[in-house]
């Protein structure tokens, strides 16, 4: 019998991120507590720039954006938001969406599978994803349950289950 396998990836649907950004921009434009504070969100390819005239206001803008991401089903682990920094008369936060699994995180996940997973399971790093193989599909499901229970820094999805 052939080996069963699945891939562990960390991908975010950019369309959903843009939809969440649009919803957050609408809410910020309509809310009374954001009137006159220069609050805005800008998306330029890779970076998301949040602006407001006070540090607590820019944190509130980030909070609104995070709420919209959660409603859209995007894990906050894939959002990499910096700390507020002053820029002229306003405060800014630069954020980005993490795509793919870094090599350090992939090694960490492979080590968890090797140490705590079932013995017949093999994992190998393939670029920004991980392939997990085993003769038994039950062992693969045990690996998925194990990784879902761990508190990792990346949002994981399990795809190509064969």
VENURBEL-V31299 format. One record per run of one state. SS is the DSSP state (h for helix, s for strand, l for the rest). FROM is the first residue (numbers start at 1). TO is the last residue. If there is no record, write none. Layout:
# VENURBEL-V31299
ss = (SS & SS)
from = (FROM & FROM)
to = (TO & TO)
This chain:
# VENURBEL-V31299
ss = (l & s & l & h & l & h & l & s & l & s & l & h & l & h & s & l & s & l & s & l & h & l & s & l & s & l & h & l & s & l)
from = (1 & 4 & 10 & 14 & 31 & 32 & 35 & 40 & 45 & 47 & 53 & 55 & 72 & 76 & 79 & 82 & 85 & 88 & 90 & 98 & 103 & 117 & 122 & 127 & 129 & 135 & 137 & 150 & 157 & 160)
to = (3 & 9 & 13 & 30 & 31 & 34 & 39 & 44 & 46 & 52 & 54 & 71 & 75 & 78 & 81 & 84 & 87 & 89 & 97 & 102 & 116 & 121 & 126 & 128 & 134 & 136 & 149 & 156 & 159 & 162)
